[in-house]
Amino acid sequence: MKSPLTSPGRNPFRRVFRSSPSSPSSTRSPSSSPQNPNRRPLHPDLESPVVAPNSPRPSHPSEHQHRQSQISEREMAAAAARGDGQEKVIAAAKHIVSSLATTKNAAEDMIRILSGFDNRLSTINDLFPSSSTESSAAAEGAETFAGAGAALLSEAAIRLEVAEKVVLRWDASDSLLWESSPEDAEEYLAAVDDLIFVADSDTFPDLVSRAEVALQMAMSRLEEEFRHLMVRNAIPLDSNDLSSSIRRLSLSFASDAGDAIEDFESTVDDEHHQQPPPPQQQEGSPEDRSGSSLMDERSLDLVHPEVVSDLKAIAERMIWAKYDRELHQMYCTVRRDILDECLSILGIDRISIEEVQKIEWRMLDDKMKKWIQAMKIFVRVLLGGERRLSDQILAASEELREECFVETVKGSVMQLLNFGDAIAICQRSSEKLFRILDMYEALADVLPDLHALFAGDPKDLICEEADGILKRLGDAVKGTLMEFGNAIQREPSRRPTQGGEIHPMTRYVMNYARLLVVYMDTLNVLLDDGACGGDQGSSEGCENKNTDDESSESMLSPLGRRMLLILSYLESNLDEKSKVYEDAAMQYVFLMNNILYIVNKVKDSELGRLLGDHWIKKHRRQIRQYATSYLRTSWTKVLSCLKDDGFGSSSSSVSKVALKEKFKNFNLAFEDIYRVQTTWKVPDPQLREELRISISEKVIPAYRSFMGRFGGQLEGGRHATKYIKYTPDDLESHLSDLFEGLPAGATPRKRA
């Protein structure tokens, strides 16, 4: 419920003493000086300034004199009201001024203040009356002032007694004030105002002890009420409430991005898998990471708005009564527990660095994804809400407001940061890189918000810790990339792929590289150290480059140079793996398959823009060189059978025996190649067709020419089909079966 005492501009100490002071309730009047919330207004009967309890007591003599002069004015006004006459009033004013003023300026200030209440007093000229009449009037005025002071003391005692009764009545009750009626809450806060006034007043020293005892009891009740209101009206945040924020603020990659990065041998063919969406469409893309969709979440209420004014009213009384330490402890305890619950909802558990080091990767990956989501939600939504809440409830004390906010959130912020620190110092492995990059970007994204939220000494601790962890996460990224390159170089598998197909390592590295490009901006910043490859292992990649390579490489970004180095490691490893094949022709088919796969992955992604056209053209030339080497190695023997070595220029002179041997050797060589190379696999249809065309252009014309010159010598003879098995068309048809990955043992179909 909203307390009627907490309307804007209302000062709780502005009380009107009624004619029947025993009444349990009283009327309030609006604040007369809203510009200074720490200053109480003039007491209606004393019209003396009352300073809020948390404000420093005035110590300057002129301020004390100013207060006493105002009291004297009320004495004089009372005397005038009883009809003592103008002379007695003026005489009393003179007596007071001459008694209290120590200098001429002080006397003039006091007269100016007194004349503000009665303009007749502005006629005072002689500050030190000499006549006996004036002295007598001053004495009578002093007696009047003493009478007025006694009346005020009596009324203060009555007010104290009324406030004590209100406090004692509720102290004996198990009910809660703010679950009762607004009138009860208003009455109780009014009683507390009176207790604070008396306890903090120098005017009523005999009543101070009683007021302090009752005030302590009242503070205990208000503390209980504050805690109940804060807990009861906290807006619960469950996983459903935060689901939209998680979706909109998530920094993680598509859900399966990390799962695709496993080990070399288990990486599966992704040719038939759906290609990942462009980076700008992926969850966690730079557009998604920009925070542009946070406006709704930033205004999230953590406590029901209708009770904020009540909490503020209670907090103000505790601050004015100098119970700010108790308020600080209670506020921080309640809000800290709620924040811990929010972290639990977001999937963030308290876990030590040692425990993080021991967690199995799949479970750790899940925790890293939750941390990435939680970091932005916690800082942008929950910490922002906590800042607004403390600003609203603890508005009466700027120092307490800042202390409570920092103390409330510090533990939760450090819990999040400590997990990031544990990840940064974990053992490095390539599968962790993308999650670490996501964590780096998440922390970098909210770091300005952290700096804005915290101020003062605690800022140095929390923000410096966050800055340090961000740097360590960046170092972990660079170290993991270096380890990734080393892993490519050391990849030990010597098992040949069936049919010379694309090696799992090639698929793994290229999928990995394509994912790295999504983090291009971040990696360019982290890797921008001016080195050729960005690490100690780059020197090998920088050696033995020709001028064109060096020139084109100098135009690359830091990530482009690092990618060039990684791909050079991959190509070197593939070259070594090709040597496990005994058939030299198959070595070239293996290299063609893998280099073409690399080129296509580069050309069809952002890698092409990263590495440039020069790199792509260079590797296409390399593929053509492998194709030429394959043709020379594989088909030279077949073509040698179609030469007319020693046959002379006339076909009639050719020995049929030698001719039969020529056709027989050709048939055997062709069938051997057919049987072997139909089991080989060239996945790329364009490369497969180009290889077949190149073979046909060499074999078919040579066979047709040989058939035309010498085939007639055997045709029509006995067992002619035993030697002339194939026509040129048969050969062309059989060549179309090459590189299809057929089962072993296939033989070419004979001519009908």
C-alpha positions as MATLAB code, in Angstrom:
seq = 'MKSPLTSPGRNPFRRVFRSSPSSPSSTRSPSSSPQNPNRRPLHPDLESPVVAPNSPRPSHPSEHQHRQSQISEREMAAAAARGDGQEKVIAAAKHIVSSLATTKNAAEDMIRILSGFDNRLSTINDLFPSSSTESSAAAEGAETFAGAGAALLSEAAIRLEVAEKVVLRWDASDSLLWESSPEDAEEYLAAVDDLIFVADSDTFPDLVSRAEVALQMAMSRLEEEFRHLMVRNAIPLDSNDLSSSIRRLSLSFASDAGDAIEDFESTVDDEHHQQPPPPQQQEGSPEDRSGSSLMDERSLDLVHPEVVSDLKAIAERMIWAKYDRELHQMYCTVRRDILDECLSILGIDRISIEEVQKIEWRMLDDKMKKWIQAMKIFVRVLLGGERRLSDQILAASEELREECFVETVKGSVMQLLNFGDAIAICQRSSEKLFRILDMYEALADVLPDLHALFAGDPKDLICEEADGILKRLGDAVKGTLMEFGNAIQREPSRRPTQGGEIHPMTRYVMNYARLLVVYMDTLNVLLDDGACGGDQGSSEGCENKNTDDESSESMLSPLGRRMLLILSYLESNLDEKSKVYEDAAMQYVFLMNNILYIVNKVKDSELGRLLGDHWIKKHRRQIRQYATSYLRTSWTKVLSCLKDDGFGSSSSSVSKVALKEKFKNFNLAFEDIYRVQTTWKVPDPQLREELRISISEKVIPAYRSFMGRFGGQLEGGRHATKYIKYTPDDLESHLSDLFEGLPAGATPRKRA';
ca = [
       0.000    0.000    0.000;
       1.154    3.543   -0.544;
       1.710    5.586    2.574;
      -0.014    8.966    2.598;
       3.105   10.325    4.231;
       5.232    9.822    1.190;
       3.660   12.170   -1.320;
       6.172   14.281   -3.244;
       7.462   17.283   -1.372;
       6.032   16.254    2.013;
       8.421   16.507    4.945;
       7.566   14.040    7.748;
       8.740   16.411   10.477;
       6.315   19.238    9.634;
       3.792   18.751   12.441;
       0.964   21.008   13.661;
       0.435   20.780   17.428;
      -3.264   20.677   18.029;
      -5.197   22.102   20.931;
      -5.924   18.559   22.184;
      -2.490   16.912   22.181;
      -3.720   13.635   23.560;
      -5.258   12.719   20.236;
      -3.430    9.663   18.745;
      -3.333   11.075   15.250;
      -2.334   14.431   13.921;
      -2.556   16.487   10.784;
       0.369   17.047    8.436;
       1.231   20.095    6.398;
       3.227   20.196    3.143;
       6.932   20.716    3.279;
       8.026   24.304    3.119;
      11.475   23.624    1.715;
      11.527   20.736   -0.712;
      14.895   21.868   -2.018;
      16.649   20.475    1.095;
      15.318   17.029    2.084;
      17.763   16.697    4.983;
      16.472   19.825    6.734;
      13.388   19.795    8.922;
      11.007   22.773    8.639;
      10.343   25.227   11.372;
       8.485   23.830   14.369;
       5.076   25.445   14.374;
       5.290   26.541   18.003;
       8.979   27.287   18.143;
       9.401   28.263   14.468;
      13.013   27.171   14.868;
      14.874   25.264   12.186;
      15.122   21.544   12.857;
      17.862   19.709   11.028;
      17.422   16.102    9.946;
      19.157   13.670   12.298;
      21.685   12.560    9.734;
      22.770   16.131    9.018;
      25.729   17.590   10.936;
      24.829   19.749   13.918;
      25.508   23.482   13.379;
      28.605   24.575   15.195;
      29.099   28.204   14.170;
      28.170   30.766   16.877;
      26.035   32.834   14.557;
      23.863   29.826   13.735;
      23.290   29.202   17.450;
      22.468   32.822   18.003;
      20.110   32.724   15.073;
      18.185   29.836   16.621;
      18.013   31.512   20.068;
      16.828   34.715   18.523;
      13.966   32.877   16.858;
      12.974   31.396   20.218;
      13.062   34.884   21.685;
      10.769   36.102   18.965;
       8.200   33.502   19.932;
       8.530   34.690   23.572;
       7.901   38.244   22.516;
       4.957   37.234   20.323;
       3.394   35.370   23.240;
       3.830   38.401   25.472;
       2.230   40.615   22.888;
      -0.700   38.186   22.573;
      -1.437   38.564   26.285;
      -1.763   42.296   25.803;
       1.428   43.332   27.562;
       1.839   46.183   25.154;
       4.196   47.280   22.503;
       6.794   48.624   24.913;
       7.205   45.347   26.750;
       7.584   43.483   23.460;
      10.248   45.841   22.223;
      11.983   45.856   25.570;
      12.065   42.070   25.710;
      13.466   41.954   22.196;
      16.159   44.444   23.188;
      17.009   42.416   26.260;
      17.365   39.242   24.240;
      19.416   40.891   21.507;
      21.752   42.637   23.915;
      22.213   39.417   25.902;
      22.997   37.177   22.949;
      24.640   39.456   20.413;
      28.415   39.588   20.737;
      29.018   41.934   17.823;
      27.193   44.714   16.107;
      26.715   42.611   12.967;
      25.214   39.766   14.981;
      22.803   42.202   16.640;
      21.721   43.596   13.282;
      21.154   40.072   11.930;
      18.991   39.209   14.934;
      16.916   42.376   14.620;
      16.384   41.679   10.929;
      15.158   38.168   11.703;
      12.837   39.411   14.501;
      11.354   42.109   12.311;
      10.330   39.442    9.831;
       7.762   38.269   12.372;
       6.703   41.675   13.729;
       7.598   44.816   11.772;
       7.325   46.888   14.932;
      10.635   45.411   16.003;
      12.401   47.029   13.059;
      12.224   50.337   14.981;
      14.706   49.121   17.583;
      17.621   51.525   17.473;
      19.231   51.320   20.891;
      20.552   47.845   21.551;
      21.481   48.659   25.141;
      18.523   50.291   26.919;
      19.419   52.647   29.742;
      16.089   53.601   31.281;
      14.693   51.712   34.247;
      11.344   51.386   32.433;
      12.888   49.474   29.617;
      14.798   47.256   32.036;
      11.624   46.434   33.857;
       9.858   45.593   30.569;
      12.739   43.355   29.556;
      12.527   41.462   32.835;
       8.818   40.932   32.381;
       9.499   39.715   28.805;
      12.027   37.209   30.095;
       9.453   35.858   32.519;
       7.025   35.527   29.618;
       9.638   33.643   27.557;
      10.290   31.242   30.425;
       6.573   30.571   30.637;
       6.364   29.849   26.943;
       9.337   27.442   27.186;
       7.632   25.527   29.982;
       4.486   25.221   27.874;
       6.487   23.875   24.947;
       8.249   21.347   27.181;
       4.886   20.196   28.473;
       3.519   19.748   24.963;
       6.659   17.877   23.838;
       6.226   15.522   26.810;
       2.624   14.907   25.798;
       3.627   14.232   22.235;
       6.337   11.837   23.393;
       3.833    9.991   25.524;
       1.420    9.652   22.593;
       4.249    8.377   20.327;
       5.328    5.888   23.002;
       1.819    4.506   23.253;
       1.633    4.003   19.470;
       4.988    2.226   19.406;
       4.190    0.044   22.432;
       0.779   -0.908   21.045;
       2.310   -2.233   17.822;
       5.233   -3.791   19.632;
       2.778   -6.019   21.487;
       1.000   -6.953   18.247;
       1.935   -9.767   15.878;
       0.266   -7.983   12.969;
       2.184   -6.110   10.335;
       1.568   -2.417    9.871;
       1.567   -2.411    6.095;
      -0.876   -5.308    6.036;
      -3.247   -3.222    8.111;
      -4.685    0.127    7.004;
      -2.961    3.167    5.505;
      -4.080    5.139    8.553;
      -2.193    2.808   10.882;
       0.997    3.174    8.844;
       0.578    6.953    8.765;
       0.015    7.103   12.517;
       3.076    4.978   13.210;
       5.351    6.996   10.949;
       4.026   10.198   12.554;
       4.918    8.791   15.958;
       8.393    7.948   14.732;
       8.770   11.507   13.436;
       7.982   12.840   16.927;
      10.435   10.433   18.549;
      13.191   11.432   16.133;
      12.481   15.118   16.807;
      12.649   14.765   20.583;
      15.618   12.400   20.595;
      17.589   14.752   18.387;
      16.600   17.973   20.165;
      18.732   19.959   22.609;
      15.643   21.790   23.832;
      14.222   18.899   25.857;
      17.200   17.102   27.484;
      14.986   15.456   30.129;
      12.948   13.691   27.440;
      15.792   12.480   25.235;
      16.401    9.182   27.066;
      12.749    8.188   26.898;
      12.568    9.098   23.233;
      15.667    7.066   22.403;
      14.277    3.937   24.103;
      10.993    4.214   22.218;
      12.848    5.030   18.998;
      14.960    1.888   19.285;
      11.781   -0.152   19.654;
      10.251    1.619   16.650;
      13.341    1.006   14.515;
      13.158   -2.702   15.292;
       9.529   -2.731   14.120;
      10.328   -0.726   10.955;
      13.208   -3.047   10.170;
      10.848   -6.030   10.336;
       8.249   -4.220    8.230;
      10.900   -3.218    5.656;
      12.206   -6.756    5.320;
       8.699   -8.172    4.948;
       7.721   -5.606    2.308;
      10.940   -6.160    0.368;
      10.650   -9.960    0.347;
       6.891  -10.174   -0.090;
       6.813   -7.744   -3.000;
       9.901   -8.913   -4.868;
       8.845   -9.788   -8.406;
       9.724  -13.445   -8.983;
      11.921  -14.052  -12.011;
      11.683  -17.622  -13.240;
      13.020  -19.224  -16.393;
       9.819  -18.413  -18.291;
      10.058  -14.723  -17.409;
      13.650  -14.597  -18.628;
      13.221  -16.767  -21.706;
      12.620  -13.848  -24.058;
      15.619  -12.016  -22.648;
      17.754  -15.101  -23.099;
      16.700  -15.460  -26.710;
      17.252  -11.814  -27.512;
      20.467  -11.344  -25.571;
      22.078  -14.712  -26.215;
      25.675  -14.444  -27.433;
      26.153  -18.091  -28.194;
      26.469  -19.538  -31.645;
      23.817  -21.674  -33.229;
      23.144  -24.547  -30.851;
      25.156  -27.067  -32.827;
      28.116  -24.856  -33.725;
      30.229  -26.132  -30.883;
      29.082  -29.704  -31.357;
      30.514  -29.728  -34.888;
      33.998  -29.191  -33.511;
      35.007  -32.578  -32.230;
      38.009  -34.721  -33.099;
      39.498  -35.225  -36.550;
      38.510  -38.837  -36.956;
      34.871  -38.419  -35.905;
      34.132  -35.415  -38.103;
      31.501  -36.442  -40.614;
      30.932  -35.376  -44.164;
      28.969  -32.164  -44.219;
      28.511  -31.967  -47.981;
      24.868  -32.945  -47.659;
      24.224  -31.050  -44.456;
      22.486  -27.738  -44.484;
      24.966  -24.923  -44.748;
      25.071  -22.574  -41.752;
      23.234  -19.303  -42.228;
      25.205  -16.192  -43.014;
      26.846  -14.668  -39.958;
      24.401  -11.793  -39.835;
      21.537  -14.249  -39.471;
      23.073  -16.406  -36.798;
      22.158  -16.156  -33.182;
      25.011  -14.368  -31.557;
      25.895  -12.430  -34.676;
      27.361   -8.941  -34.336;
      23.916   -7.415  -34.875;
      22.510   -9.632  -32.142;
      25.476   -8.845  -29.926;
      24.977   -5.105  -30.253;
      22.377   -4.931  -27.488;
      19.875   -3.070  -29.661;
      16.971   -5.120  -28.322;
      17.510   -4.330  -24.655;
      15.163   -1.423  -24.147;
      12.304   -3.490  -22.715;
      14.543   -5.494  -20.416;
      16.308   -2.399  -19.083;
      13.048   -1.218  -17.466;
      12.370   -4.486  -15.641;
      10.949   -3.918  -12.126;
      12.459   -6.034   -9.363;
       9.920   -4.926   -6.714;
       6.249   -4.107   -7.228;
       6.207   -0.347   -7.910;
       3.285    0.358   -5.546;
       5.353   -0.474   -2.446;
       8.476    1.461   -3.399;
       7.138    4.632   -1.769;
       6.435    2.740    1.473;
       9.934    1.266    1.484;
      11.339    4.711    0.846;
       9.339    6.185    3.773;
      10.663    3.520    6.149;
      14.222    3.952    4.884;
      14.035    7.708    5.381;
      13.032    7.293    9.067;
      15.820    4.818    9.696;
      18.344    7.122    8.053;
      17.119   10.196    9.970;
      17.200    8.214   13.209;
      20.828    7.272   12.495;
      19.961    3.582   12.043;
      21.528    3.596    8.588;
      23.945    0.731    9.408;
      21.040   -1.533   10.348;
      19.236   -0.486    7.184;
      22.363   -1.193    5.147;
      22.743   -4.710    6.532;
      19.071   -5.598    6.129;
      18.749   -4.172    2.610;
      21.886   -5.910    1.353;
      20.950   -9.253    2.911;
      17.497   -9.328    1.339;
      18.527   -8.167   -2.128;
      21.656  -10.316   -2.175;
      19.612  -13.463   -1.543;
      17.229  -12.524   -4.352;
      20.113  -11.933   -6.770;
      21.624  -15.304   -5.866;
      18.293  -16.904   -6.721;
      18.249  -15.086  -10.062;
      21.709  -16.422  -10.882;
      20.502  -19.909  -10.050;
      17.554  -19.452  -12.408;
      20.014  -18.439  -15.132;
      21.931  -21.673  -14.522;
      24.932  -20.124  -12.744;
      26.094  -22.164   -9.757;
      28.828  -21.426   -7.274;
      31.813  -23.434   -8.431;
      35.494  -23.181   -7.589;
      38.307  -22.835  -10.092;
      39.535  -26.311   -9.125;
      36.117  -27.804   -9.854;
      35.964  -26.078  -13.238;
      39.281  -27.678  -14.174;
      37.846  -31.161  -13.512;
      34.509  -30.862  -15.341;
      34.019  -33.038  -18.402;
      33.906  -31.000  -21.609;
      30.250  -31.569  -22.518;
      29.095  -30.375  -19.113;
      31.574  -27.495  -19.128;
      30.390  -26.421  -22.573;
      26.826  -26.239  -21.258;
      27.949  -24.102  -18.310;
      29.878  -21.790  -20.638;
      26.807  -21.289  -22.836;
      24.701  -20.446  -19.775;
      27.361  -18.021  -18.550;
      27.359  -16.235  -21.904;
      23.597  -15.805  -21.725;
      23.598  -14.851  -18.061;
      26.322  -12.218  -18.257;
      24.422   -9.761  -20.426;
      21.059  -10.435  -18.772;
      22.552  -10.027  -15.306;
      24.421   -6.803  -16.030;
      21.974   -5.121  -18.393;
      18.725   -6.229  -16.754;
      19.257   -7.244  -13.136;
      22.070   -4.883  -12.141;
      20.335   -2.022  -13.908;
      17.175   -2.845  -11.951;
      19.110   -3.007   -8.685;
      20.631    0.399   -9.371;
      17.202    1.947   -9.956;
      15.782    0.265   -6.871;
      18.515    1.519   -4.557;
      18.250    5.018   -6.068;
      14.515    5.079   -5.350;
      14.388    3.540   -1.874;
      17.575    5.025   -0.433;
      17.249    8.468   -1.983;
      17.712   10.165    1.423;
      21.404    9.245    1.587;
      23.653    9.246   -1.447;
      26.464    7.524    0.441;
      24.221    4.753    1.753;
      22.623    4.346   -1.656;
      25.988    3.670   -3.295;
      27.216    1.414   -0.498;
      24.086   -0.740   -0.522;
      24.113   -1.163   -4.292;
      27.758   -2.213   -4.410;
      27.488   -4.510   -1.401;
      24.327   -6.124   -2.780;
      25.647   -6.978   -6.234;
      29.372   -7.418   -5.586;
      29.131  -11.094   -4.625;
      27.070  -12.055   -7.670;
      29.271  -10.078  -10.069;
      32.395  -11.691   -8.650;
      30.760  -15.121   -8.931;
      30.274  -14.545  -12.645;
      33.750  -13.107  -13.117;
      35.417  -15.960  -11.226;
      33.933  -18.508  -13.622;
      35.323  -16.507  -16.536;
      38.699  -16.443  -14.827;
      38.587  -20.223  -14.318;
      37.884  -20.751  -18.025;
      40.719  -18.404  -18.980;
      43.272  -20.499  -17.112;
      41.861  -23.901  -18.088;
      43.909  -26.295  -20.156;
      43.691  -25.120  -23.744;
      42.028  -27.224  -26.391;
      40.597  -26.353  -29.785;
      36.997  -27.315  -28.985;
      36.831  -24.612  -26.300;
      37.850  -21.752  -28.573;
      34.408  -20.655  -29.770;
      32.896  -20.698  -26.301;
      35.846  -18.685  -24.994;
      35.364  -16.215  -27.834;
      31.685  -15.919  -26.955;
      32.613  -15.311  -23.316;
      35.169  -12.705  -24.341;
      32.645  -10.844  -26.487;
      29.949  -11.081  -23.806;
      32.221   -9.576  -21.164;
      33.602   -6.942  -23.541;
      30.048   -5.969  -24.456;
      28.915   -5.349  -20.861;
      32.167   -3.866  -19.580;
      31.083   -0.255  -20.294;
      27.875   -0.962  -18.368;
      29.870   -2.252  -15.402;
      32.022    0.872  -15.405;
      28.903    3.036  -15.543;
      27.131    1.156  -12.740;
      29.962    1.271  -10.245;
      31.591    4.371   -8.822;
      34.108    5.066   -6.091;
      36.559    2.663   -4.497;
      34.544   -0.536   -5.135;
      34.647    0.344   -8.833;
      38.402   -0.045   -8.727;
      38.056   -3.570   -7.372;
      35.200   -4.870   -9.510;
      35.989   -3.124  -12.777;
      39.707   -3.770  -12.573;
      38.934   -7.441  -11.959;
      36.622   -7.488  -14.987;
      39.280   -5.769  -17.124;
      41.869   -8.313  -16.021;
      39.624  -11.292  -16.771;
      38.807   -9.880  -20.205;
      42.513   -9.693  -20.968;
      43.063  -13.245  -19.726;
      40.200  -14.521  -21.863;
      41.807  -12.784  -24.853;
      45.118  -14.456  -24.043;
      43.288  -17.792  -23.822;
      41.866  -17.201  -27.317;
      45.312  -16.506  -28.769;
      46.842  -19.449  -26.955;
      44.066  -21.779  -28.100;
      44.556  -20.684  -31.711;
      48.250  -21.426  -31.412;
      47.447  -24.829  -29.950;
      45.026  -25.448  -32.816;
      47.796  -24.830  -35.351;
      50.136  -27.115  -33.451;
      47.477  -29.827  -33.354;
      47.143  -29.666  -37.154;
      50.867  -30.065  -37.562;
      51.028  -32.970  -35.126;
      47.888  -34.824  -36.262;
      49.296  -38.348  -36.385;
      46.738  -40.485  -38.211;
      48.385  -42.608  -40.912;
      45.322  -44.536  -41.970;
      44.535  -43.780  -45.621;
      41.053  -42.682  -46.533;
      39.157  -45.091  -48.730;
      39.436  -44.244  -52.406;
      41.580  -41.155  -51.767;
      38.590  -39.220  -50.453;
      38.657  -36.036  -48.386;
      40.439  -36.582  -45.085;
      38.407  -35.943  -41.872;
      41.104  -33.548  -40.719;
      40.491  -31.390  -43.805;
      36.767  -31.188  -43.097;
      37.420  -30.402  -39.447;
      39.921  -27.629  -40.098;
      37.834  -25.945  -42.783;
      34.634  -26.031  -40.738;
      36.640  -24.619  -37.846;
      38.097  -21.895  -40.052;
      34.685  -20.875  -41.381;
      33.402  -20.473  -37.823;
      36.416  -18.372  -36.897;
      35.483  -15.836  -39.561;
      32.270  -15.009  -37.696;
      34.505  -13.557  -34.967;
      36.571  -11.617  -37.491;
      36.388   -8.248  -35.730;
      37.292   -9.642  -32.323;
      40.107  -11.815  -33.646;
      41.576   -8.985  -35.697;
      41.880   -6.976  -32.483;
      43.336   -9.850  -30.469;
      45.792  -10.962  -33.170;
      46.969   -7.510  -34.214;
      50.547   -7.794  -32.965;
      52.363   -7.055  -36.224;
      53.796  -10.563  -36.647;
      53.488  -12.597  -39.820;
      51.445  -15.273  -38.138;
      50.870  -13.746  -34.780;
      52.749  -16.276  -32.635;
      56.047  -18.021  -32.182;
      55.062  -20.797  -34.515;
      54.546  -18.387  -37.369;
      58.174  -18.153  -38.367;
      57.977  -21.413  -40.251;
      55.022  -20.120  -42.232;
      56.865  -16.885  -43.038;
      59.874  -18.570  -44.561;
      60.399  -19.523  -48.200;
      57.821  -17.160  -49.639;
      58.253  -15.574  -53.027;
      57.838  -11.884  -53.611;
      54.247  -12.166  -54.858;
      53.224  -14.169  -51.788;
      54.843  -11.687  -49.446;
      53.205   -8.763  -51.228;
      49.727  -10.287  -51.112;
      50.185  -11.395  -47.505;
      51.096   -7.885  -46.422;
      47.618   -6.803  -47.504;
      45.892   -9.342  -45.255;
      44.267   -8.606  -41.898;
      45.684  -10.165  -38.710;
      43.110  -12.945  -38.910;
      43.873  -13.410  -42.618;
      47.555  -13.929  -41.832;
      46.723  -16.385  -39.090;
      44.359  -18.279  -41.395;
      47.063  -18.447  -44.047;
      49.374  -20.006  -41.511;
      46.772  -22.559  -40.380;
      46.042  -23.619  -43.966;
      49.734  -23.969  -44.684;
      49.959  -26.355  -41.721;
      47.015  -28.291  -43.142;
      48.536  -28.553  -46.626;
      51.858  -29.759  -45.224;
      50.116  -32.428  -43.186;
      48.042  -33.550  -46.181;
      51.164  -33.850  -48.283;
      52.608  -36.205  -45.659;
      49.411  -38.215  -45.456;
      49.348  -38.691  -49.252;
      52.534  -40.717  -48.984;
      50.733  -43.581  -47.224;
      49.279  -44.548  -50.609;
      51.557  -46.913  -52.551;
      49.985  -45.956  -55.881;
      51.515  -42.631  -56.894;
      48.447  -41.821  -59.022;
      46.241  -42.184  -55.967;
      48.464  -39.749  -54.065;
      47.608  -37.085  -56.615;
      43.903  -37.911  -56.536;
      43.980  -37.611  -52.724;
      45.704  -34.223  -52.910;
      43.351  -32.990  -55.628;
      40.300  -33.964  -53.566;
      41.524  -32.272  -50.408;
      42.975  -29.103  -51.937;
      39.840  -28.596  -54.017;
      37.701  -29.035  -50.900;
      39.766  -26.347  -49.165;
      39.488  -23.984  -52.142;
      35.712  -24.437  -52.389;
      35.277  -23.778  -48.662;
      37.321  -20.629  -48.974;
      35.615  -19.432  -52.149;
      32.072  -20.004  -50.850;
      32.511  -18.198  -47.517;
      33.969  -15.085  -45.923;
      37.309  -16.873  -46.029;
      37.539  -15.848  -49.689;
      37.395  -12.189  -48.786;
      39.803  -12.825  -45.929;
      42.476  -14.624  -48.025;
      41.889  -12.888  -51.337;
      41.742  -13.948  -55.008;
      45.497  -14.448  -55.194;
      45.325  -17.368  -52.771;
      42.411  -18.994  -54.635;
      44.105  -18.703  -58.046;
      47.348  -20.080  -56.694;
      45.655  -23.187  -55.330;
      43.641  -23.770  -58.502;
      46.940  -23.894  -60.389;
      48.164  -26.366  -57.827;
      45.143  -28.621  -58.478;
      45.833  -28.531  -62.225;
      49.417  -29.539  -61.559;
      48.216  -32.503  -59.494;
      45.866  -33.508  -62.348;
      48.711  -33.399  -64.878;
      50.873  -35.503  -62.592;
      48.047  -38.014  -62.180;
      47.598  -38.422  -65.957;
      51.309  -38.891  -66.505;
      51.672  -41.392  -63.664;
      48.541  -43.437  -64.304;
      48.109  -43.548  -68.121;
      51.627  -43.495  -69.525;
      51.825  -47.293  -69.451;
      48.474  -47.677  -71.247;
      49.444  -45.221  -73.952;
      52.795  -46.930  -74.469;
      50.929  -50.036  -75.653;
      49.479  -48.045  -78.545;
      52.828  -47.047  -80.048;
      54.047  -48.723  -83.275;
      57.554  -49.321  -82.012;
      59.495  -51.311  -84.651;
      56.453  -51.965  -86.816;
      57.687  -49.848  -89.670;
      55.588  -47.656  -91.858;
      53.709  -50.437  -93.612;
      51.080  -52.360  -91.763;
      51.563  -55.370  -94.027;
      54.989  -55.956  -92.596;
      53.790  -56.082  -89.014;
      54.011  -59.395  -87.334;
      50.619  -60.551  -86.199;
      52.211  -61.988  -83.090;
      53.624  -58.626  -82.064;
      50.338  -56.942  -82.891;
      48.392  -59.382  -80.776;
      50.801  -58.741  -77.933;
      50.223  -55.005  -78.264;
      46.434  -55.339  -78.042;
      46.743  -57.856  -75.213;
      48.974  -55.555  -73.154;
      46.664  -52.603  -73.762;
      43.650  -54.614  -72.632;
      45.413  -55.768  -69.476;
      46.655  -52.277  -68.597;
      43.280  -50.657  -69.216;
      41.377  -53.312  -67.251;
      43.820  -52.998  -64.363;
      43.301  -49.234  -64.210;
      39.550  -49.684  -64.558;
      39.415  -52.251  -61.764;
      41.418  -50.005  -59.394;
      40.281  -46.518  -60.255;
      36.557  -47.229  -60.333;
      36.947  -47.778  -56.559;
      38.572  -44.379  -56.157;
      36.316  -41.517  -55.184;
      36.336  -37.965  -56.498;
      33.414  -36.309  -54.663;
      33.415  -33.071  -56.616;
      31.403  -33.687  -59.813;
      33.191  -30.985  -61.781;
      36.651  -32.308  -60.963;
      35.495  -35.860  -61.676;
      34.207  -34.915  -65.106;
      37.279  -32.866  -65.961;
      39.530  -35.809  -65.123;
      37.488  -38.145  -67.324;
      37.623  -35.664  -70.227;
      41.381  -35.300  -69.843;
      41.812  -39.089  -69.900;
      39.541  -39.452  -72.932;
      41.428  -36.756  -74.826;
      44.640  -38.715  -74.417;
      43.471  -42.347  -74.631;
      40.585  -42.408  -77.107;
      42.336  -40.669  -80.052;
      45.435  -42.817  -79.573;
      43.384  -46.034  -79.460;
      41.284  -45.020  -82.484;
      44.439  -44.263  -84.469;
      46.042  -47.557  -83.483;
      42.860  -49.474  -84.348;
      42.665  -47.755  -87.707;
      46.216  -48.654  -88.638;
      46.483  -52.202  -87.283;
      43.034  -53.458  -86.394;
      42.364  -54.762  -89.863;
      45.281  -57.181  -89.555;
      43.441  -59.093  -86.836;
      39.805  -58.593  -87.703;
      38.228  -61.556  -89.414;
      40.948  -63.759  -88.100;
      40.719  -66.528  -85.592;
      40.098  -65.287  -81.989;
      40.125  -61.688  -83.155;
      37.760  -60.613  -80.352;
      40.180  -62.051  -77.836;
      42.613  -59.255  -78.697;
      40.390  -56.468  -79.925;
      37.971  -56.351  -76.981;
      36.877  -52.730  -77.095;
      35.846  -50.172  -79.590;
      36.695  -46.504  -78.982;
      33.080  -45.979  -77.880;
      33.398  -48.864  -75.402;
      36.465  -47.263  -73.877;
      34.733  -43.899  -73.541;
      31.791  -45.576  -71.862;
      34.071  -47.404  -69.435;
      35.956  -44.237  -68.585;
      32.710  -42.760  -67.257;
      32.842  -45.350  -64.447;
      36.113  -44.037  -63.050;
      36.207  -42.248  -59.659;
      32.706  -43.370  -58.651;
      33.786  -45.335  -55.602;
      32.338  -48.623  -56.940;
      32.834  -51.900  -55.065;
      36.158  -53.600  -55.674;
      36.453  -56.205  -58.426;
      34.553  -54.438  -61.197;
      35.699  -55.204  -64.759;
      34.890  -53.385  -68.010;
      32.122  -54.861  -70.143;
      33.378  -56.638  -73.285;
      32.352  -55.713  -76.785;
      29.349  -57.677  -77.982;
];
